[in-house]
Amino acid sequence: MLTGCIETDFEDPIGEQINLSIPEGAVFRVNWGIDLAAEFRDANGTVDPDADFIFTSSDSSILAVVDGKGVGRAPGEATITATLAGGDSNTVAGELTVNVLESREQVDITNKIDDLGVGQSFIFTVNYIDPKGEATSTPIVWTSANPEIATVSQTGVVTGVSEGEVEITVTAGFSEDNVTLNILGAEVVFEPEVSIVTFRSVFSVGNSFTFEADFIDETGAVVDEAPIVWSSTDEAVATVDESGLVNAISQGTSNIVATSGNVSAFIEITVESMEEMRRSGELKGIRGYNYSGSFSLFVNAENQLILSFENVILDRGAPGPYWYLSNQETGIANGIELGAAQSGNFEINVTERFPEVGINTFSNFVIWCKPFGIPLGVGEYDE
C-alpha cells in the first residue's frame, strides 16, 4: 500500500510558515530597490490575508530595508528576514538569502564641448542607464558651479554670461557627470560632430541594446535627417545592425561606431561572461523523506538556462513530487514549476518554458508534494 504525502507522514507537524518572496526575475543591485512580500500560513496551511510583516536585513551595509523594499548598498550577500508584526521572540520567521551585485547606473553628457561664447547658448543631451543597466527615464538635475559665468536650465540649456571657467554638472539617481566650460568673449563656431546619445557600456554575453546617435552641425543644432551608419570594431565580441541594435556575442571589448558623412563617434563596450554561469548542488529529503542525486543549473552555448540532473533517486513512498525553483528554502510562493520529478539522468530546458528566468533569479531548489502542498526535499547548492 502506498503512503501519501500528508501531514501524518512527518515526524513533526508542518507548523506555521512565513514565505518571503521578491518579484519573479528580480536581481538586487547597488542603489536599486526591490519590493519585498511575504505570506503567513498557519499550522493547517491556511494563508492569513491580513497578516502584517516586519522585514529586517542581516547586514544593512549590504542590503537595507527601506519602506518595504530591499535596497542594495554594497556588493555582497545578506539575509532578509520576515516576521509577523507584533509577534514575540518565538514567532515563526521567513528568510531569503540574496546576492547584491554591482550597480550599472551611469549618466553621461553625450555632447560635451570645451568653449562657449558670452550670450551664446548650447543644449546638452544626456544618456542615463539605471542600476540594472537598462535605459530608463529618471529625474535629471542640472547645476552650474558659478551662474555668474554660465547658467544652465533643467532642460540642459547652458548660456554664457561672462568670461571665465565654470563646471556644469548633471545628476541622475546616484550618478553624475560634469563638463568644464571656458566662456569666451567671442561667439564659438562648433565643429560638426556625431553624438551617441543612448548607449550602455557594459554587457553580459547574450544581452542586446539599441544605441541612438545624432548628427550636430556647426551651430550646435541636431540635423534630424542626417543618416547614421553603425559598425563594430570586433564583431566576434559584439555586432550592431543598421538600426543601432547591439548584440553581445562573446567576452571582450569592442568599439561601437556611429558615422555620418566623414564624422564619427564611438563608445567602447565591455562584454562580460554571464554572472555565475553554473550553480550545482545535491538533492536531499527533509522530514523523513529520502531523495538523492546531483543537479546543475547552467547557461549553455545557445544562451539557454538548463537544469541538469544526474543519478536521481526518488522516495517512492511520496507520490506527487514536483520540481520547483523558488526564493523560499522550503516553500514555492512566487516560484516556478518545472514538472513532475523523475529518476535517473535528464535535463530540463528552463528557458523554453520561462524565457525571462536567469541563473540568479531563484535562490533555492525545492521538491514539492503538489497534491498536498508540502515540501518533501531540497536541492542544496554548493558554496
C-alpha positions as CSV (number, residue, x, y, z in Angstrom):
1,M,0.0,0.0,0.0
2,L,1.4,3.4,-0.9
3,T,1.6,6.1,1.7
4,G,0.6,9.7,0.7
5,C,2.5,12.9,1.4
6,I,0.1,14.2,4.1
7,E,0.8,15.8,7.4
8,T,0.7,12.5,9.4
9,D,3.7,11.2,7.3
10,F,6.0,13.6,9.1
11,E,7.8,13.0,12.4
12,D,7.0,16.7,13.2
13,P,3.9,18.7,12.3
14,I,4.2,21.1,9.5
15,G,3.8,24.1,11.8
16,E,3.3,27.8,10.9
17,Q,5.3,29.2,8.0
18,I,6.2,32.5,6.6
19,N,7.2,32.5,2.9
20,L,9.2,35.6,1.9
21,S,9.4,36.5,-1.8
22,I,10.5,39.1,-4.3
23,P,9.2,39.7,-7.9
24,E,10.0,37.0,-10.4
25,G,13.2,37.8,-12.2
26,A,14.3,40.5,-9.8
27,V,18.0,40.9,-9.1
28,F,19.4,43.0,-6.3
29,R,22.0,45.7,-7.3
30,V,23.6,48.5,-5.5
31,N,21.3,51.6,-5.4
32,W,18.4,49.5,-6.7
33,G,15.2,48.8,-4.6
34,I,13.0,45.7,-4.9
35,D,9.6,45.2,-3.3
36,L,9.5,42.6,-0.5
37,A,6.5,40.4,0.1
38,A,5.5,37.6,2.5
39,E,2.6,35.3,3.3
40,F,1.8,33.6,6.6
41,R,0.4,30.1,6.7
42,D,-1.0,28.6,9.9
43,A,-0.4,25.0,11.1
44,N,-3.2,23.9,8.7
45,G,-1.6,25.5,5.7
46,T,-4.2,28.3,5.5
47,V,-3.0,31.7,4.3
48,D,-3.8,34.7,6.6
49,P,-4.6,37.6,4.1
50,D,-4.5,40.2,6.9
51,A,-1.0,39.3,8.3
52,D,1.4,42.3,8.6
53,F,5.2,41.8,8.5
54,I,8.4,43.3,9.6
55,F,11.4,42.9,7.3
56,T,15.0,43.1,8.5
57,S,18.4,42.5,7.0
58,S,21.3,40.6,8.4
59,D,23.7,43.3,7.1
60,S,22.2,46.7,6.3
61,S,25.5,47.9,4.9
62,I,25.0,45.4,2.0
63,L,21.2,45.4,1.8
64,A,19.0,47.9,3.6
65,V,15.2,47.6,4.2
66,V,13.5,50.9,3.3
67,D,9.7,51.2,3.2
68,G,9.1,47.6,2.4
69,K,11.9,47.4,-0.2
70,G,15.3,45.7,-0.2
71,V,17.8,48.3,-1.3
72,G,21.3,47.4,-2.4
73,R,24.1,49.3,-0.6
74,A,27.2,47.4,-1.5
75,P,28.1,44.1,-3.3
76,G,27.8,41.0,-1.1
77,E,25.4,38.6,0.5
78,A,22.7,39.3,3.0
79,T,19.8,37.5,4.5
80,I,16.3,39.2,4.6
81,T,14.0,38.0,7.5
82,A,10.3,38.4,7.6
83,T,8.4,38.2,11.0
84,L,4.8,38.9,12.0
85,A,4.3,42.4,13.2
86,G,3.6,42.3,16.9
87,G,4.9,38.8,17.3
88,D,7.0,37.6,20.2
89,S,10.6,36.2,20.1
90,N,9.2,32.7,19.3
91,T,7.3,33.8,16.3
92,V,8.0,31.9,13.1
93,A,10.2,33.7,10.6
94,G,10.8,33.5,6.9
95,E,14.3,34.0,5.4
96,L,15.7,34.7,2.0
97,T,19.4,35.0,1.3
98,V,20.3,37.2,-1.7
99,N,23.4,38.4,-3.5
100,V,23.7,42.1,-4.2
101,L,25.5,42.8,-7.4
102,E,27.4,45.9,-8.6
103,S,25.4,48.8,-9.8
104,R,25.5,49.6,-13.6
105,E,24.0,53.0,-13.1
106,Q,25.6,55.7,-15.3
107,V,24.7,59.2,-16.5
108,D,26.7,60.8,-19.3
109,I,26.6,64.2,-21.0
110,T,26.8,62.9,-24.6
111,N,27.8,66.1,-26.5
112,K,30.4,67.8,-24.4
113,I,32.0,71.0,-25.6
114,D,35.0,73.0,-24.4
115,D,34.1,76.6,-25.3
116,L,31.1,78.8,-25.4
117,G,30.7,82.5,-26.1
118,V,29.2,85.1,-23.9
119,G,25.5,85.4,-24.7
120,Q,25.6,82.1,-26.7
121,S,23.5,79.0,-25.7
122,F,24.0,75.3,-26.2
123,I,21.8,72.3,-25.4
124,F,23.4,69.4,-23.6
125,T,21.9,65.9,-24.1
126,V,22.1,63.1,-21.5
127,N,22.1,59.3,-21.5
128,Y,21.0,57.6,-18.3
129,I,21.3,53.9,-17.6
130,D,19.7,52.6,-14.4
131,P,21.4,50.3,-11.8
132,K,20.3,47.2,-13.8
133,G,22.0,48.5,-16.9
134,E,18.7,49.4,-18.7
135,A,17.8,52.7,-20.4
136,T,15.1,54.3,-18.3
137,S,13.8,57.8,-17.5
138,T,14.7,59.4,-14.2
139,P,14.7,63.0,-12.9
140,I,17.7,64.9,-14.3
141,V,19.1,67.8,-12.2
142,W,21.5,70.4,-13.8
143,T,23.7,72.7,-11.8
144,S,26.2,75.4,-12.6
145,A,29.1,75.9,-10.2
146,N,29.0,79.7,-10.9
147,P,25.9,81.1,-12.5
148,E,27.6,84.5,-12.9
149,I,29.8,82.8,-15.6
150,A,27.2,80.5,-17.1
151,T,23.7,79.4,-16.3
152,V,22.1,76.0,-17.1
153,S,18.4,75.2,-17.2
154,Q,16.8,72.0,-16.1
155,T,16.4,71.0,-19.8
156,G,20.2,71.2,-20.3
157,V,20.4,74.6,-22.0
158,V,23.7,76.3,-20.9
159,T,24.1,80.1,-21.6
160,G,27.4,82.0,-21.3
161,V,27.1,85.1,-19.0
162,S,30.6,86.4,-18.6
163,E,34.2,85.3,-19.4
164,G,35.7,82.6,-17.2
165,E,35.7,78.9,-16.5
166,V,32.8,77.1,-15.0
167,E,31.8,73.5,-14.2
168,I,28.4,72.2,-15.3
169,T,27.1,69.1,-13.5
170,V,24.2,66.7,-14.3
171,T,22.9,64.3,-11.6
172,A,20.5,61.4,-12.1
173,G,19.8,58.9,-9.4
174,F,23.1,58.2,-7.6
175,S,25.3,59.0,-10.6
176,E,26.7,62.3,-12.0
177,D,28.7,63.7,-14.9
178,N,30.2,67.1,-15.5
179,V,31.9,69.3,-18.1
180,T,34.2,72.2,-17.6
181,L,33.4,75.2,-20.0
182,N,35.5,78.1,-21.0
183,I,33.2,81.1,-21.6
184,L,34.8,83.4,-24.2
185,G,34.2,86.9,-25.3
186,A,33.6,85.9,-28.9
187,E,31.0,83.6,-30.4
188,V,32.2,80.0,-30.8
189,V,31.8,78.1,-34.1
190,F,31.3,74.4,-33.5
191,E,32.8,71.6,-35.5
192,P,30.2,69.2,-36.9
193,E,30.0,66.0,-34.8
194,V,28.2,62.8,-34.2
195,S,26.9,62.4,-30.7
196,I,25.9,58.9,-29.4
197,V,23.0,59.9,-27.2
198,T,21.7,56.5,-26.0
199,F,24.0,53.6,-25.1
200,R,25.3,51.2,-22.5
201,S,28.9,50.3,-21.9
202,V,28.7,47.0,-20.0
203,F,27.0,43.9,-21.4
204,S,26.7,40.3,-20.5
205,V,27.0,37.6,-23.2
206,G,23.6,37.4,-24.9
207,N,22.5,40.9,-24.0
208,S,21.2,43.3,-26.6
209,F,20.7,47.1,-26.5
210,T,19.7,49.7,-29.1
211,F,22.1,52.7,-29.5
212,E,21.0,56.0,-30.8
213,A,23.0,58.9,-32.3
214,D,22.6,62.4,-33.6
215,F,24.5,64.5,-36.2
216,I,25.1,68.0,-34.8
217,D,26.0,70.8,-37.3
218,E,28.3,73.8,-36.8
219,T,25.6,75.8,-35.0
220,G,25.1,73.1,-32.4
221,A,21.8,72.0,-33.8
222,V,20.7,68.4,-34.4
223,V,20.1,67.5,-38.0
224,D,17.3,65.0,-37.8
225,E,17.5,63.8,-41.4
226,A,21.2,63.0,-41.3
227,P,21.9,59.3,-41.9
228,I,23.8,57.3,-39.2
229,V,25.8,54.3,-40.2
230,W,26.7,51.8,-37.4
231,S,29.7,49.4,-37.1
232,S,31.5,47.3,-34.6
233,T,35.3,47.1,-34.5
234,D,35.2,43.5,-33.3
235,E,32.2,41.5,-34.4
236,A,33.4,38.4,-32.6
237,V,32.7,40.4,-29.4
238,A,29.6,42.4,-30.4
239,T,27.6,43.1,-33.6
240,V,25.5,46.1,-34.5
241,D,22.8,46.3,-37.1
242,E,21.7,49.3,-39.2
243,S,19.2,50.4,-36.6
244,G,21.9,50.6,-33.8
245,L,20.9,47.3,-32.1
246,V,24.0,45.9,-30.4
247,N,24.2,42.1,-29.7
248,A,26.8,40.9,-27.2
249,I,28.4,37.7,-28.6
250,S,31.5,36.8,-26.5
251,Q,33.6,38.1,-23.7
252,G,35.9,41.1,-24.6
253,T,35.8,44.7,-25.7
254,S,34.7,46.4,-28.9
255,N,34.0,49.9,-30.1
256,I,30.5,50.6,-31.4
257,V,30.9,53.3,-34.0
258,A,28.4,55.8,-35.4
259,T,29.3,57.6,-38.6
260,S,27.6,60.4,-40.6
261,G,29.4,61.6,-43.7
262,N,33.1,61.9,-42.7
263,V,32.3,62.4,-38.9
264,S,32.3,59.6,-36.4
265,A,31.9,58.9,-32.7
266,F,32.3,55.6,-30.7
267,I,31.5,54.0,-27.4
268,E,33.8,51.3,-26.1
269,I,31.8,48.5,-24.6
270,T,32.8,45.6,-22.4
271,V,31.1,42.2,-22.7
272,E,31.4,40.1,-19.6
273,S,30.7,36.4,-19.1
274,M,27.3,35.8,-17.6
275,E,27.3,36.1,-13.8
276,E,27.6,32.7,-12.1
277,M,27.4,30.6,-15.3
278,R,26.9,27.4,-13.4
279,R,25.3,26.6,-10.0
280,S,25.5,23.0,-8.8
281,G,24.3,21.0,-5.8
282,E,22.9,17.8,-4.2
283,L,19.3,16.7,-3.6
284,K,18.3,15.7,-0.1
285,G,15.0,14.7,1.5
286,I,13.5,16.5,4.5
287,R,11.0,15.5,7.2
288,G,11.9,11.8,6.9
289,Y,11.8,11.5,3.1
290,N,14.7,10.2,1.1
291,Y,15.9,11.9,-2.1
292,S,19.4,11.8,-3.6
293,G,21.3,12.8,-6.8
294,S,23.1,15.9,-8.1
295,F,21.9,18.8,-10.2
296,S,23.4,21.8,-12.1
297,L,21.8,25.0,-13.3
298,F,23.8,26.4,-16.2
299,V,23.7,28.6,-19.3
300,N,24.6,26.6,-22.5
301,A,26.2,27.9,-25.7
302,E,22.8,28.9,-27.1
303,N,22.3,31.2,-24.0
304,Q,19.6,28.9,-22.7
305,L,19.2,28.1,-19.0
306,I,19.4,24.4,-18.4
307,L,18.7,22.3,-15.3
308,S,20.6,19.0,-15.5
309,F,20.2,16.0,-13.2
310,E,22.4,13.0,-12.5
311,N,21.7,9.8,-10.6
312,V,18.4,11.0,-9.1
313,I,16.7,8.5,-6.8
314,L,13.2,9.4,-5.6
315,D,11.4,8.3,-2.4
316,R,8.6,6.0,-3.7
317,G,6.7,6.5,-0.6
318,A,5.8,10.0,-1.5
319,P,3.5,10.3,-4.6
320,G,3.2,13.6,-6.4
321,P,6.7,15.2,-6.1
322,Y,7.4,18.1,-8.5
323,W,10.5,20.2,-9.2
324,Y,10.4,23.9,-8.3
325,L,12.7,26.9,-8.5
326,S,11.9,29.2,-5.6
327,N,13.1,32.0,-3.4
328,Q,11.9,30.1,-0.3
329,E,14.0,27.4,1.4
330,T,11.1,25.0,1.7
331,G,8.2,26.9,0.0
332,I,7.2,27.7,-3.5
333,A,5.4,31.1,-3.3
334,N,6.2,33.1,-6.5
335,G,8.4,30.2,-7.7
336,I,8.1,28.3,-10.9
337,E,7.1,24.7,-11.5
338,L,9.3,22.6,-13.8
339,G,7.3,19.4,-13.9
340,A,6.9,16.1,-12.2
341,A,10.0,14.7,-10.5
342,Q,11.7,11.7,-12.2
343,S,14.6,9.4,-11.6
344,G,17.9,8.9,-13.5
345,N,19.8,11.3,-15.7
346,F,18.0,14.1,-17.6
347,E,17.8,17.8,-18.4
348,I,15.1,20.5,-18.3
349,N,15.3,23.5,-20.6
350,V,14.1,26.3,-18.3
351,T,14.4,28.9,-21.0
352,E,11.9,27.2,-23.3
353,R,9.3,27.3,-20.5
354,F,10.3,30.5,-18.7
355,P,12.4,32.7,-21.1
356,E,12.5,35.6,-18.5
357,V,14.2,33.5,-15.8
358,G,18.0,33.9,-15.3
359,I,20.6,31.8,-13.5
360,N,20.3,34.0,-10.4
361,T,16.6,34.7,-10.4
362,F,15.8,32.0,-7.8
363,S,17.9,31.1,-4.8
364,N,16.5,27.7,-3.9
365,F,15.5,24.4,-5.4
366,V,12.5,22.6,-3.8
367,I,11.0,19.2,-4.2
368,W,7.2,19.8,-3.6
369,C,4.3,17.4,-2.9
370,K,1.9,19.0,-5.3
371,P,-1.3,17.1,-4.3
372,F,-1.0,18.1,-0.6
373,G,1.1,21.3,-0.9
374,I,4.0,20.5,1.4
375,P,7.8,20.2,0.9
376,L,9.5,16.8,0.5
377,G,13.1,17.8,-0.2
378,V,15.5,20.4,-1.3
379,G,18.4,21.0,-3.6
380,E,21.4,22.3,-1.6
381,Y,23.7,24.5,-3.8
382,D,27.4,24.1,-3.3
383,E,29.3,27.1,-1.9
